[in-house]
Amino acid sequence: MNAGWLFTGKQALDRYLMAVYFTGVAVATAGLVVGGVRFTTYLLLFSLYGAAAAPYLVDLGDNCRLSTCFPFVLASGVYLGPGAAAVTAIASSLSFSLARRNKMAPHKRLFNLCDHVIGGVTAAFVFAWLGGNPAQIMSEGTLRAILGATCAFYLVNTGLVSIASALEQGRSLVQIWIDKFQWTAYSFLAGGSLAIILILLVKQAGVYTCFLAFPFCVLIYHSWTMQVSATSFRGPDAAPTSLSDSRLAGSRRASSLRAQR
């Protein structure tokens, strides 16, 4: 494949990108067709808050970052269905891509958009498949379904990025996922808990009170910032959590090696 705005010029990676693009379109279509979508005030606010939270990025070193938009994508999928999850994921991903000072290449923007859509819609389908009922959010079955949806989003999100990084860097997929992404599991679990709080606020106090959950995203952001400052996540072993970060991280390592020589 020729390198263009959709591709990188690396054959194996470009084939994978093509598969992700098609999967993203197929999953989004399935979510919209099966789950439907109504542009209600709930969906509008979930999407706006997801877009507002997305630029809150925690730098983990080597240009690796974590975003706080996940709880809003999950809450949208759980409370409103897979179609709404696709809409919220698109809004959050576009905000994440466009808010960067160093603009992302088009193929990186599209990859991250598809990554968020696939993860969000898959989580919504898993929630429904496990028997979750948004009308009984505190029931044992629904909480179990939310846990399953959170795990699904985590595995899809980190898995897709791990494959991209493995193809780009020529490293073992399993080793990259274990070394670079396994430890982020508890941040996704915290996001799942915040999604429950969002839904409870909407159900018990009205849709406009969900802004009260936004400070929790800020707290998560600052807790991650302090933790990163106090730990070794900024070391050379940290890996990008999006395709947009992996190439720059590799170039920085190469520059460091040249400087050492």
C-alpha positions, -999 to 999 in steps of 0.1 A, spaced: 0 0 0 12 35 -7 16 58 22 -12 84 23 -33 102 48 -49 68 58 -17 48 60 19 47 70 37 30 42 45 -1 63 27 -30 47 19 -51 78 8 -21 98 -12 -7 70 -31 -39 66 -39 -38 103 -50 -2 100 -73 -11 72 -89 -39 93 -94 -15 122 -110 11 99 -135 -15 85 -141 -29 120 -148 6 134 -173 14 107 -190 -21 111 -192 -18 149 -205 18 147 -231 7 122 -242 -23 143 -245 -1 174 -266 25 155 -288 -1 138 -293 -26 167 -293 -1 196 -306 30 177 -298 65 188 -320 94 200 -303 127 203 -317 135 238 -304 158 265 -288 128 281 -268 119 251 -258 155 244 -245 160 279 -227 127 281 -210 135 248 -201 171 258 -187 159 291 -167 132 274 -153 157 249 -145 181 278 -127 153 298 -108 138 268 -80 165 267 -72 159 304 -42 137 295 -17 123 321 18 120 307 33 86 316 66 92 298 78 84 263 48 105 250 24 80 266 -9 95 280 -41 84 297 -74 103 291 -103 106 315 -131 104 289 -137 66 294 -164 69 322 -186 91 300 -184 67 271 -192 38 293 -221 56 311 -235 65 277 -233 29 265 -248 14 297 -276 39 302 -285 48 266 -273 18 245 -246 10 219 -257 37 194 -252 64 221 -219 49 230 -207 53 194 -218 90 194 -201 97 227 -169 79 217 -167 98 184 -171 132 202 -145 122 228 -120 109 203 -123 140 181 -118 162 211 -87 142 221 -72 144 186 -79 181 180 -69 194 214 -33 184 210 -8 211 204 11 189 180 -16 179 155 -20 142 148 -16 127 114 -50 118 98 -44 81 100 -36 84 137 -68 103 143 -89 78 124 -72 49 143 -79 64 177 -115 72 167 -121 36 156 -104 24 188 -128 44 210 -158 34 190 -150 -3 190 -143 -2 227 -174 18 236 -199 -1 215 -184 -35 225 -188 -25 261 -225 -16 255 -232 -49 238 -214 -69 266 -235 -50 292 -267 -60 274 -255 -96 268 -248 -100 305 -283 -90 314 -276 -55 326 -306 -33 332 -301 5 335 -334 8 353 -320 -13 382 -284 1 382 -277 -11 418 -289 -47 413 -263 -75 415 -268 -86 379 -265 -50 366 -233 -43 386 -219 -76 373 -228 -65 337 -210 -31 343 -179 -49 354 -180 -71 323 -185 -40 301 -156 -22 318 -133 -52 313 -144 -55 276 -135 -18 270 -102 -22 287 -92 -53 267 -103 -39 234 -87 -5 239 -53 -18 251 -54 -48 228 -59 -27 196 -31 -3 206 -8 -32 216 -11 -48 182 -4 -15 165 27 -10 186 39 -45 181 36 -42 143 53 -8 143 81 -17 166 86 -54 156 81 -67 191 61 -94 208 24 -85 211 19 -104 244 51 -89 259 41 -54 250 6 -58 265 19 -74 298 47 -49 302 30 -17 291 -7 -20 296 -15 -46 323 -9 -22 352 -35 3 338 -64 -21 347 -73 -4 380 -77 30 363 -103 14 340 -121 -1 371 -121 34 387 -137 47 355 -163 20 357 -172 31 392 -174 67 381 -198 56 353 -221 41 380 -220 75 399 -229 93 367 -259 71 360 -271 74 396 -269 111 395 -289 112 362 -315 89 376 -319 103 411 -313 140 407 -318 148 370 -296 150 339 -281 184 347 -266 172 379 -242 149 361 -218 178 360 -212 170 397 -193 139 386 -168 159 365 -147 169 396 -141 132 401 -124 131 367 -103 160 378 -94 141 410 -85 110 390 -64 132 367 -45 148 396 -41 115 414 -25 100 383 -3 131 379 10 127 415 15 90 411 34 94 379 56 120 396 63 96 425 69 64 404 90 53 376 63 53 349 83 81 332 111 56 326 122 42 293 99 12 297 67 32 294 48 27 261 24 47 241 -13 41 247 -23 53 212 -9 49 178 -2 86 177 24 82 204 43 51 194 63 65 165 75 96 184 84 74 214 105 53 191 122 83 176 131 96 211 147 63 220 167 63 188 179 98 195 189 88 230 209 59 217 227 81 192 235 106 219 249 79 241 272 67 213 
